[in-house]
Amino acid sequence: MKYVFFRISSLALFAALATACSKEELTTPASPTTAGVSQDASRDSNLALGNPSGAVTDADNSPNNYLMTKTQYTLSYSRDKGKPNWVSWHLGNAWLGSTSRQNNFAADATLPSGWYRAGSTSYSGSGFDRGHVCPSADRTSSTADNSATFLMTNMMPQASTNNQRTWAGLETYGRTLVDEGYEVYIIAGSYGRGGTGANGFATTISSGRITVPSNCWKVMVVLPEGSDDASRVTAATRVIAVDMPNTNAIGTAWGSYRTSVDAIESATGYDILSAVPNTVQETIESRVDNGPTS
């Protein structure tokens, strides 16, 4: 709400009006609004709902569950698979703007010395896309934010139909939710070995240094804009979980691949929403979303 103040002679009246405005702002509820932008929009922690695999930044003892923390997202990286196990990020209005897609795919120089670093051409000729986990369009508030999504530690070999149509449709839906006044916590990754791209079935690319996953999964926790987010997740919170085969034969409607968080945890061994109270997890992780898809 905007107020216009006119010059008045009484300082007491001015103070009273200012106090009233302040009280109104403090009591305004943080609820979804079709306007899309809220006073509560902020860049919240990308790992607020938990570290799914207990990843740590220890190159010697945890090379295949190596924690990497970026301003734009957090991930667990596997040295031997040459790709992330999972990536976690917060999506809200504070992350979105008008920055164009940078397309500057690049090796991640922050990987430990001596590790293979996938580069911009590592997927060339493989039949698989350089599939973003945290999407470019979720980080458009600045050039630096968008460029960070093009680091190869944020990529997985993805069949083009999956990446460009089914997966992309769910990415777009997430931003639609933000336009409606929500914030979304997203954890996504892949598991298994072997997918089918433009050149047929493959288990690895880049001379065996990057594993092609059999499945790509994503979990989205939808909240009204607010603070102290993990504590605001309740048994009624909408959670969207999908598990998609990494193949060009995939259907294009992402809603067809909805599953439960429990099923994804069973496939991956992760504890995906570990920061959420256990009693709440039991309810929301066993449920399969049946909400809208557009």
VOGU-3710 file (C-alpha; in Angstrom, 3 decimals, decimal comma):
1> mkyvffriss> 0,000/0,000/0,000  1,347/3,456/-0,906  0,662/6,598/1,101  1,126/10,239/0,057  1,965/12,613/2,919  1,193/16,337/2,698  2,964/18,996/4,737  1,102/19,580/7,967  1,738/21,889/10,839  1,096/19,394/13,589
11> lalfaalata> 4,042/17,049/14,252  1,828/15,038/16,557  -0,633/14,305/13,775  2,214/13,238/11,472  3,600/10,851/14,106  0,187/9,333/14,736  -0,355/8,699/11,042  3,100/7,133/10,650  2,491/4,855/13,635  -0,816/3,689/12,202
21> cskeelttpa> 0,799/2,861/8,860  3,543/0,901/10,586  1,051/-1,160/12,555  -0,906/-1,975/9,425  2,209/-3,243/7,650  3,151/-5,451/10,574  -0,216/-7,159/10,619  -0,603/-7,690/6,861  -0,795/-11,488/6,315  1,649/-13,226/3,980
31> spttagvsqd> -0,836/-14,880/1,652  -0,942/-15,684/-2,061  -1,924/-12,768/-4,266  -2,669/-12,632/-7,948  -0,464/-9,543/-8,140  2,471/-11,930/-7,800  4,825/-9,594/-5,915  4,717/-9,433/-2,134  6,513/-7,556/0,615  7,627/-11,011/1,776
41> asrdsnlalg> 9,465/-11,937/-1,445  13,063/-12,755/-0,538  16,021/-14,938/-1,451  15,609/-17,654/1,128  18,042/-20,488/1,809  18,348/-22,936/-1,053  18,779/-25,742/1,480  16,050/-24,715/3,921  14,182/-28,029/3,699  17,208/-30,208/4,335
51> npsgavtdad> 20,302/-31,873/2,867  18,832/-35,013/1,213  21,988/-37,139/1,207  23,911/-35,585/4,096  26,464/-34,259/1,589  29,651/-32,694/2,957  32,465/-30,673/1,434  35,164/-33,312/1,880  36,896/-34,264/-1,356  38,921/-37,077/0,211
61> nspnnylmtk> 36,203/-38,876/2,144  33,064/-37,925/0,223  33,954/-37,576/-3,479  30,608/-38,940/-4,648  28,458/-36,968/-2,219  30,374/-33,705/-2,372  28,505/-30,632/-1,141  28,804/-27,520/-3,327  27,156/-24,291/-2,208  26,459/-21,584/-4,764
71> tqytlsysrd> 24,584/-18,354/-4,148  22,009/-19,552/-6,676  21,617/-23,222/-5,616  23,168/-26,002/-3,545  24,099/-29,442/-4,838  25,589/-32,820/-4,099  28,103/-33,779/-6,778  29,457/-37,177/-7,770  33,055/-37,212/-8,995  32,753/-40,685/-10,482
81> kgkpnwvswh> 29,477/-39,965/-12,303  30,529/-36,497/-13,504  27,156/-34,988/-12,627  25,092/-33,831/-9,642  23,220/-36,312/-7,478  20,721/-33,593/-6,634  20,345/-29,817/-6,732  18,243/-27,798/-4,282  17,008/-24,251/-4,823  14,435/-21,702/-3,707
91> lgnawlgsts> 12,171/-20,108/-6,305  10,429/-16,809/-5,635  9,973/-13,353/-7,124  13,296/-12,144/-5,729  15,065/-14,570/-8,097  13,171/-13,540/-11,220  13,772/-10,575/-13,514  14,434/-9,687/-17,133  17,934/-11,090/-17,688  18,156/-13,057/-20,920
101> rqnnfaadat> 19,422/-16,622/-21,202  23,240/-16,469/-21,238  23,991/-19,868/-22,858  27,541/-19,705/-21,498  28,023/-23,373/-20,595  31,286/-23,736/-18,693  33,351/-26,077/-16,560  33,065/-25,492/-12,821  36,456/-24,254/-11,608  35,455/-24,818/-7,970
111> lpsgwyrags> 35,605/-28,605/-8,284  38,562/-30,084/-6,369  41,909/-30,172/-8,112  42,468/-33,340/-10,130  38,778/-34,101/-10,689  37,427/-34,380/-14,211  35,596/-31,165/-15,089  32,930/-31,509/-17,746  33,129/-28,624/-20,224  30,814/-26,973/-22,701
121> tsysgsgfdr> 31,498/-29,615/-25,370  31,528/-32,725/-23,158  28,024/-33,734/-24,295  28,667/-33,000/-27,983  27,634/-35,836/-30,297  26,296/-37,898/-27,392  22,637/-37,707/-28,348  21,788/-36,181/-24,967  21,052/-32,586/-23,976  23,013/-30,647/-21,400
131> ghvcpsadrt> 19,993/-30,763/-19,122  19,797/-28,052/-16,494  18,766/-29,218/-13,039  18,238/-25,687/-11,668  16,819/-24,052/-14,811  18,115/-20,909/-16,438  14,660/-19,296/-16,318  14,516/-19,688/-12,508  17,498/-17,328/-12,159  16,877/-14,216/-14,260
141> sstadnsatf> 17,402/-11,377/-11,781  21,005/-10,787/-12,892  23,580/-11,939/-15,420  25,636/-13,552/-12,640  22,647/-15,541/-11,412  21,738/-16,771/-14,870  25,332/-17,617/-15,766  25,628/-19,765/-12,630  22,971/-22,116/-13,975  25,197/-22,867/-16,985
151> lmtnmmpqas> 27,983/-24,400/-14,903  28,350/-28,025/-15,941  27,999/-29,195/-12,316  24,325/-28,207/-12,752  23,866/-30,454/-15,820  22,763/-34,039/-16,377  22,612/-35,991/-19,676  18,945/-35,769/-20,582  16,990/-37,114/-23,547  15,832/-34,149/-25,593
161> tnnqrtwagl> 12,081/-34,847/-25,440  12,326/-35,182/-21,682  14,427/-32,056/-21,291  12,786/-29,732/-23,792  9,144/-30,717/-23,376  8,117/-32,763/-20,314  10,719/-31,467/-17,845  10,460/-27,950/-19,276  6,686/-27,993/-18,815  7,066/-28,629/-15,098
171> etygrtlvde> 9,712/-25,902/-14,843  7,298/-23,435/-16,426  4,526/-24,501/-14,066  6,760/-23,745/-11,086  7,198/-20,166/-12,253  3,439/-19,918/-12,804  2,980/-20,694/-9,107  5,337/-17,831/-8,237  3,269/-15,506/-10,429  0,280/-16,515/-8,301
181> gyevyiiags> 2,007/-15,393/-5,084  3,716/-18,556/-3,898  7,314/-19,505/-3,271  8,533/-22,971/-4,205  11,311/-25,136/-2,808  12,654/-27,495/-5,445  14,948/-30,494/-5,080  15,764/-32,399/-8,259  18,220/-34,930/-9,559  18,637/-38,251/-11,297
191> ygrggtgang> 19,354/-41,873/-10,529  20,041/-45,184/-12,235  22,236/-45,930/-15,203  21,302/-45,854/-18,869  18,992/-43,646/-20,913  17,861/-43,448/-24,519  18,759/-40,312/-26,458  18,949/-39,370/-30,123  21,691/-41,951/-30,758  19,976/-44,761/-28,875
201> fattissgri> 20,669/-46,296/-25,488  23,819/-45,326/-23,580  25,098/-45,742/-20,036  27,870/-43,139/-20,222  29,123/-40,288/-22,388  32,391/-38,329/-22,606  34,535/-41,484/-22,816  32,855/-42,994/-19,774  33,380/-40,003/-17,503  29,725/-38,935/-17,261
211> tvpsncwkvm> 26,983/-41,397/-16,292  23,701/-41,253/-18,192  20,847/-41,659/-15,676  17,828/-43,884/-16,244  15,467/-41,501/-14,412  15,103/-37,805/-13,656  13,146/-36,774/-10,547  11,911/-33,569/-8,946  10,153/-32,557/-5,720  8,430/-29,171/-5,393
221> vvlpegsdda> 7,106/-27,827/-2,071  4,605/-24,998/-2,578  4,190/-22,345/0,141  2,599/-18,909/0,430  5,320/-16,269/0,627  6,603/-15,902/4,171  9,496/-16,674/6,483  10,722/-19,575/8,649  9,757/-21,793/5,748  10,502/-25,312/7,027
231> srvtaatrvi> 8,265/-24,734/10,041  5,405/-23,580/7,792  5,223/-26,874/5,913  2,106/-28,658/7,185  0,165/-31,814/6,385  -1,931/-29,688/4,008  1,051/-28,297/2,050  1,045/-29,127/-1,644  4,035/-31,246/-2,650  4,570/-32,195/-6,294
241> avdmpntnai> 6,877/-35,151/-6,957  7,684/-36,559/-10,383  9,854/-39,408/-11,627  10,470/-39,430/-15,392  12,230/-42,032/-17,537  15,235/-40,571/-19,355  14,081/-41,395/-22,850  12,767/-39,701/-25,967  9,750/-42,010/-25,832  8,443/-40,102/-22,812
251> gtawgsyrts> 5,008/-38,474/-22,943  4,982/-34,692/-22,940  2,480/-34,159/-20,069  4,490/-33,902/-16,850  1,440/-34,668/-14,731  1,497/-38,248/-16,011  4,719/-38,865/-14,088  3,580/-37,783/-10,641  4,587/-40,043/-7,794  5,216/-39,786/-4,053
261> vdaiesatgy> 8,280/-38,444/-2,281  8,451/-41,803/-0,499  8,831/-43,559/-3,851  11,666/-41,255/-4,898  13,382/-41,757/-1,536  13,095/-45,516/-1,996  14,736/-45,266/-5,431  17,530/-42,914/-4,353  18,142/-43,634/-0,666  17,727/-39,931/0,170
271> dilsavpntv> 15,819/-38,187/2,973  14,467/-35,414/0,792  12,606/-33,141/3,250  14,706/-33,864/6,323  14,257/-30,379/7,866  10,469/-30,777/7,964  9,002/-32,260/11,184  8,737/-36,048/10,972  5,005/-36,145/11,623  4,440/-33,805/8,685
281> qetiesrvdn> 6,841/-35,743/6,461  4,883/-38,935/7,041  1,769/-37,354/5,548  3,076/-35,254/2,681  5,698/-37,731/1,476  3,242/-40,598/1,069  0,750/-38,562/-0,933  0,649/-38,292/-4,741  -0,290/-34,800/-5,935  -3,560/-34,456/-7,823
291> gpts> -3,583/-30,682/-8,201  -3,607/-28,590/-11,382  -0,850/-28,929/-13,963  -1,169/-25,531/-15,614
//
